[in-house]
Amino acid sequence: MRIVRISIFSFILILLTGSQLLADPVLTNRAIFSRILRKLKFRVSEISAAYPARLDRYDALLLQDINKAPTETEVQDIQNFVNDGGTLIVAGEDQVLHQLYAAFGLELRELTGKLEYSIRIPEAPLFPELPVDEIRPRTDSAIEPLEREVAELYGRENDVVAVTLSYGDGRAFFIASDDLFYRYWLLDSGNAKFLYNLMSTLPHKARIGLAVRRYYTVETKPPNPFAALLFRTPGGLAAMYICLTLFVFLTLRGRRFGKPLEAQEKNRRLNSEYVHAMTALYQKGNTRPEILRHIRNRFKADLGARWRVNPNLDTSTFLEELAQRGGVDKEGELINLMADLQPSGHIPESQLLDIAKRVEAYRESAKIGATKLTARRNF
C-alpha cells in the first residue's frame, strides 16, 4: 500500500513539473526546481549574489549545474558542513567541480559518447520502498572513486554516474549530470522517482540551501554595482564629494560658531540725557489740557460705574441721568466740579493741581473708590 501511495505521488510530481512548464514557459530552472522542493514541504533558501550561502542554517546543501569553481575555502567549508552532519547533493559534470569531487575522494572522467540512460547497479536497492531501476542522466561524464569507499548507485557497464558516501556524521550524493533535475528531464518517471527517493533521506521540513549555476558565499559575493560605481570610479567619488559638500553647506548655512562677540556701542547717550530730553518735550508740548481731559474722562467712568450711567453721554445729559439716580448732591458740588473739568485753551499748573485734589476728595466723600470694582463687574 505504501508503494502505491509513493507511485501516485511520483505521478503527481511529474504532472506538477509539466504544469509549471506549460503555465509559464519563461520560468527559470532555479524557480521550477525551488517550487518542486517547496511542494515537497522543504524550506528552501535560494543561494544568490544577494543572499549568499549560510551553511550553519541548512540541513542540506544542493548544488545544481555549478559552472564556476568553488574556492578552496568554500570547498573546506562544505567538507566541514557534511562532516558535522549535513547532507550534500551535487548534480553536475563541469570540470570546475574537480576540486569539490576530489575533496570527497572522487574524480570526474569524460566519456567518449553521451550516456542517455543509466540502470541501478546494486541488486539491493538503496531505496527499497520505491526502487528506481532506470534514470535518464544524459551526461558526458562518469565518476571514478579514488581512495574512499563509495556506494555506486547508477551507471552503465563501467561508467558510474551516481554515487553516495558517508563523510563524518553526514552523507554526500554525487550525480554526474547537469540536466537530471532540470525542466523536461523531471518529466521522466525515473528521474522524478529518483528525486523523491533522494529527498526522502532528509528530515521532514528540512532546510535546504539551493545553488543553481553559481555558488555564492560572503567570500565570493560580487560587490554591489551601485557601491562599486560610487566608490571605485573617479566620477562616483566626485559626485559623492559634491553631494557631501552641498549637504554640509545646506545644513550649516546661517549658523555661527565660536564665542559670541561683545556688542560694541559707540556714541551712546547717558540715561540723564534722555530724562532731560523728555522733560523738555513735556514742557514744550503744553500737555495740561490733555491731563485735565484724562482726569475728567476717568472721573466720569467711575461715576458711571457707580450709578450705572453711560459715561460716553455729553456732560449735561450725564448729570441729568445722575440726578435721576440720586448721584448729584444738593449743594451742586458735582456740577461745579464737572464744569471745572471742561478743558480750556490754557490752564495754570496750580489750577490743574487744585482740580485733581477736588476730584480725589469727591471720590472719598461719595465712596466711589470703595465700590468701583463691584460696580464695574455689574455694569
C-alpha positions, 0 to 999 in steps of 0.5 A: 500500500505504501508503494502505491501511495509513493507511485501516485505521488511520483505521478503527481510530481511529474504532472506538477513539473509539466504544469509549471512548464506549460503555465509559464514557459519563461520560468527559470530552472532555479524557480521550477526546481525551488517550487518542486522542493517547496511542494515537497514541504522543504524550506528552501533558501535560494543561494544568490549574489544577494543572499549568499550561502549560510551553511550553519542554517541548512540541513542540506546543501544542493548544488545544481549545474555549478559552472564556476569553481568553488574556492578552496575555502568554500570547498573546506567549508562544505567538507566541514558542513557534511562532516558535522552532519549535513547532507550534500547533493551535487548534480553536475559534470563541469570540470570546475567541480574537480576540486569539490569531487576530489575533496570527497575522494572522487574524480570526474572522467569524460566519456567518449559518447553521451550516456542517455540512460543509466540502470541501478547497479546494486541488486539491493536497492538503496531505496527499497520502498520505491526502487528506481531501476532506470534514470535518464542522466544524459551526461558526458561524464562518469565518476571514478572513486579514488581512495574512499569507499563509495556506494555506486548507485547508477551507471552503465557497464563501467561508467558510474554516474551516481554515487553516495558516501558517508563523510563524518556524521553526514552523507554526500550524493554525487550525480554526474549530470547537469540536466537530471533535475532540470525542466523536461528531464523531471518529466521522466518517471525515473528521474522524478522517482529518483528525486523523491527517493533522494529527498526522502533521506532528509528530515521532514521540513528540512532546510535546504540551501539551493545553488543553481549555476553559481555558488555564492558565499560572503567570500565570493559575493560580487560587490554591489554595482551601485557601491562599486560605481560610487566608490571605485570610479573617479566620477562616483567619488566626485559626485559623492564629494559634491553631494557631501559638500552641498549637504554640509553647506545646506545644513550649516548655512546661517549658523555661527560658531565660536564665542559670541562677540561683545556688542560694541556701542559707540556714541551712546547717550547717558540715561540723564540725557534722555530724562532731560530730553523728555522733560523738555518735550513735556514742557514744550508740548503744553500737555495740561489740557490733555491731563485735565481731559484724562482726569475728567474722562476717568472721573466720569467712568467711575461715576458711571460705574457707580450709578450705572450711567453711560459715561460716553453721554455729553456732560449735561445729559450725564448729570441729568441721568445722575440726578435721576439716580440720586448721584448729584448732591444738593449743594451742586458740588458735582456740577461745579466740579464737572464744569471745572473739568471742561478743558480750556485753551490754557490752564495754570499748573496750580489750577490743574493741581487744585482740580485733581485734589477736588476730584480725589476728595469727591471720590472719598466723600461719595465712596466711589473708590470703595465700590468701583470694582463691584460696580464695574463687574455689574455694569 
